[in-house]
Amino acid sequence: MGLASLWVSDRLLLPTRPKETFDGDPWPEIFATVYDPIEMLTFAAARTRKVKLGTSVLSALFQNPVTLARRFATLDRLSALERAARIADGIMPAAGRSTTVGMLSQTINNFHDMVRRAGRNPEEMKWILRVHNPLTEEKATEPRTLLGGTPEQAAEDLPRLKELGIDHVFYDMNHPAHVPINTQLVLLRKLMQIINA
């Protein structure tokens, strides 16, 4: 498929009568059946040698911490792939579609401060950005959402993200649910062609 990375998610519940939309969209039906993320990563790790694997988010509150650590350590030892785990310590609303480079910069600065207060160097951490905005075939009007619009428009945002220290970007193909995955893959391939040209 030509993917650089594969990210799995974690969800145990789908609201039956949600009080909020999923960032303006109905809640995706795919959330009704989400497989265990570590088993999904193990399945993928057994079938690839090049693709980076990661958890988009992991619901740690539903996991035994010792068992979870052991499962990640086992996957780490049995696989030579680069991995990234993101642990969720609670439930947050979906990320808004109005994200701009300025908002992202402020978020990163705030997170750098928290990391420093915790006694760690933020420059030694890998920064990964999950994109909830779909690429489109039609040009988006300005101001547009970060990494949204056509592949050509999204490519314009990448140099600024590099300046912010973002190491890796991935598009969440579950969101928005109304854009078919095949369409998203075609547009992502076009974005990769632009980047690699």
Backbone torsions as a table, in degrees:
resi	resn	phi	psi	omega
1	MET	NA	-16.8	179.1
2	GLY	81.5	21.4	-179.1
3	LEU	-82.6	143.1	175.7
4	ALA	-87.0	-27.3	-179.2
5	SER	-150.3	157.9	177.4
6	LEU	-131.9	126.8	-175.8
7	TRP	-120.6	133.8	177.7
8	VAL	-110.1	158.6	-178.1
9	SER	-117.8	176.8	180.0
10	ASP	-139.4	130.0	178.0
11	ARG	-157.9	130.6	178.5
12	LEU	-103.7	-22.7	-173.5
13	LEU	-131.3	145.5	171.3
14	LEU	-122.1	122.7	-177.9
15	PRO	-62.0	135.0	178.3
16	THR	-83.6	-32.1	176.1
17	ARG	-134.0	73.5	-174.7
18	PRO	-63.9	141.5	177.6
19	LYS	-83.9	-20.8	-179.5
20	GLU	-126.4	159.5	174.2
21	THR	-82.0	171.8	175.2
22	PHE	-93.7	80.8	-177.0
23	ASP	54.9	45.1	176.7
24	GLY	94.6	-14.6	-180.0
25	ASP	-106.7	161.4	169.8
26	PRO	-64.2	155.4	178.3
27	TRP	-63.7	131.5	-178.0
28	PRO	-63.7	134.0	178.4
29	GLU	-62.0	-27.0	-179.0
30	ILE	-60.7	-22.4	179.0
31	PHE	-68.9	-13.5	179.8
32	ALA	-71.9	-23.3	179.5
33	THR	-134.3	93.8	177.7
34	VAL	-116.6	120.4	-178.3
35	TYR	-76.1	162.2	179.9
36	ASP	-59.9	128.1	-174.4
37	PRO	-64.3	-38.2	-176.9
38	ILE	-70.7	-39.5	175.4
39	GLU	-64.2	-37.5	177.1
40	MET	-64.0	-42.0	178.1
41	LEU	-65.4	-39.0	178.5
42	THR	-62.5	-44.8	178.0
43	PHE	-57.9	-47.1	-179.0
44	ALA	-68.3	-40.3	-178.5
45	ALA	-61.9	-31.8	179.9
46	ALA	-73.3	-12.3	-174.5
47	ARG	-118.6	6.7	-179.9
48	THR	-144.5	155.1	176.5
49	ARG	-121.3	-12.9	-173.2
50	LYS	-114.6	-30.0	-171.8
51	VAL	-75.5	130.9	174.0
52	LYS	-72.8	142.2	-178.8
53	LEU	-118.9	145.6	178.0
54	GLY	-159.9	162.6	172.3
55	THR	-96.3	122.1	176.9
56	SER	-61.4	-41.7	173.0
57	VAL	-161.5	149.2	178.4
58	LEU	-130.3	126.7	-178.4
59	SER	-78.6	87.2	-174.1
60	ALA	-66.3	-26.5	-178.6
61	LEU	-63.9	-21.1	180.0
62	PHE	-96.9	9.0	-175.0
63	GLN	-118.8	146.3	169.4
64	ASN	-75.6	122.6	-173.3
65	PRO	-60.2	-38.8	-179.4
66	VAL	-67.8	-45.0	179.1
67	THR	-64.8	-41.8	178.8
68	LEU	-61.1	-46.4	179.0
69	ALA	-60.9	-41.7	179.4
70	ARG	-64.2	-41.5	179.9
71	ARG	-64.2	-42.8	177.0
72	PHE	-65.6	-40.9	179.4
73	ALA	-63.1	-40.3	178.3
74	THR	-63.3	-47.1	178.2
75	LEU	-60.6	-40.7	179.7
76	ASP	-61.3	-43.8	-177.6
77	ARG	-72.1	-34.6	-176.5
78	LEU	-86.6	-7.1	-177.6
79	SER	-127.9	136.2	178.9
80	ALA	-92.3	11.7	-176.6
81	LEU	-84.7	156.7	172.9
82	GLU	-78.3	134.2	-178.5
83	ARG	-129.4	160.3	173.2
84	ALA	-143.5	133.2	177.6
85	ALA	-116.2	135.7	176.4
86	ARG	-121.8	120.1	-176.4
87	ILE	-99.5	131.0	175.9
88	ALA	-97.0	130.2	178.8
89	ASP	-102.2	11.8	178.8
90	GLY	-177.9	-171.0	-179.7
91	ILE	-112.5	130.9	-178.7
92	MET	-120.4	154.0	171.5
93	PRO	-62.8	159.5	178.2
94	ALA	-63.3	148.7	178.9
95	ALA	-63.6	139.8	-177.0
96	GLY	-75.5	156.8	179.2
97	ARG	-81.0	-2.5	-175.3
98	SER	-95.3	15.9	-178.4
99	THR	-65.0	133.9	176.8
100	THR	-120.8	169.5	177.1
101	VAL	-60.9	-38.5	178.8
102	GLY	-62.7	-43.6	178.0
103	MET	-64.5	-41.2	179.6
104	LEU	-64.9	-40.6	178.4
105	SER	-59.8	-43.4	178.7
106	GLN	-64.6	-41.4	178.2
107	THR	-61.3	-44.7	179.9
108	ILE	-64.0	-43.4	178.4
109	ASN	-60.4	-43.1	178.3
110	ASN	-63.1	-41.5	-179.9
111	PHE	-67.7	-39.0	175.8
112	HIS	-56.8	-43.2	179.1
113	ASP	-61.6	-44.2	178.9
114	MET	-62.9	-40.4	-179.8
115	VAL	-64.8	-42.5	178.1
116	ARG	-63.1	-42.6	178.7
117	ARG	-63.4	-26.1	178.0
118	ALA	-83.7	1.8	176.5
119	GLY	85.9	17.6	179.5
120	ARG	-116.4	159.3	179.2
121	ASN	-95.6	114.9	-178.4
122	PRO	-63.6	-22.8	-180.0
123	GLU	-70.0	-19.1	-179.8
124	GLU	-90.6	-2.2	-178.4
125	MET	-95.6	151.6	174.8
126	LYS	-89.3	131.9	-177.7
127	TRP	-108.7	119.1	-175.2
128	ILE	-120.4	131.6	-178.7
129	LEU	-111.2	122.2	175.3
130	ARG	-95.6	125.6	-175.6
131	VAL	-102.6	126.1	178.8
132	HIS	-98.3	-2.2	-175.8
133	ASN	-95.4	133.9	179.7
134	PRO	-79.5	152.2	166.0
135	LEU	-77.1	152.3	-178.8
136	THR	-130.8	162.5	176.7
137	GLU	-84.1	-22.1	-179.5
138	GLU	-100.5	141.4	-178.4
139	LYS	-64.8	131.0	178.2
140	ALA	-80.8	146.8	177.4
141	THR	-77.9	150.2	178.9
142	GLU	-89.8	147.2	-5.0
143	PRO	-73.2	141.2	-177.5
144	ARG	-114.1	169.1	179.6
145	THR	-71.3	146.0	178.0
146	LEU	-54.2	128.7	179.5
147	LEU	60.5	18.9	176.1
148	GLY	-99.1	179.8	-178.8
149	GLY	86.8	-154.4	-179.9
150	THR	-74.4	164.3	174.5
151	PRO	-55.8	-35.8	178.9
152	GLU	-64.2	-41.4	178.5
153	GLN	-66.9	-43.6	-179.9
154	ALA	-61.5	-37.8	-180.0
155	ALA	-62.2	-29.1	178.2
156	GLU	-64.8	-26.7	-177.9
157	ASP	-80.3	-22.5	-170.8
158	LEU	-62.8	-41.0	178.3
159	PRO	-59.4	-39.1	179.1
160	ARG	-66.0	-38.2	177.6
161	LEU	-64.2	-37.9	177.4
162	LYS	-62.9	-39.9	176.6
163	GLU	-61.2	-33.3	179.9
164	LEU	-77.2	-7.9	178.9
165	GLY	92.5	15.1	177.7
166	ILE	-72.9	124.2	-178.1
167	ASP	-90.0	-29.5	-172.4
168	HIS	-151.1	140.2	178.5
169	VAL	-125.1	134.9	171.9
170	PHE	-138.4	145.9	179.3
171	TYR	-93.3	129.6	176.9
172	ASP	-81.7	108.6	-175.3
173	MET	-81.0	-2.6	173.3
174	ASN	-85.0	-10.0	-174.1
175	HIS	-137.9	119.9	1.2
176	PRO	-82.7	147.1	-174.4
177	ALA	-70.7	-18.8	-175.0
178	HIS	-79.7	-7.6	177.9
179	VAL	-99.0	116.8	-177.7
180	PRO	-58.1	143.6	-178.0
181	ILE	-59.9	-38.4	179.0
182	ASN	-60.7	-39.5	176.8
183	THR	-65.1	-43.2	179.2
184	GLN	-61.9	-40.8	179.9
185	LEU	-63.9	-41.4	178.2
186	VAL	-60.1	-45.5	-178.7
187	LEU	-69.5	-36.8	176.7
188	LEU	-65.4	-39.0	176.5
189	ARG	-62.5	-38.8	178.0
190	LYS	-64.4	-41.3	176.6
191	LEU	-60.5	-43.2	179.5
192	MET	-64.1	-38.3	177.4
193	GLN	-62.3	-40.1	178.5
194	ILE	-64.6	-44.9	-178.7
195	ILE	-63.8	-40.9	-175.0
196	ASN	-85.2	-4.2	-178.6
197	ALA	-71.6	NA	NA
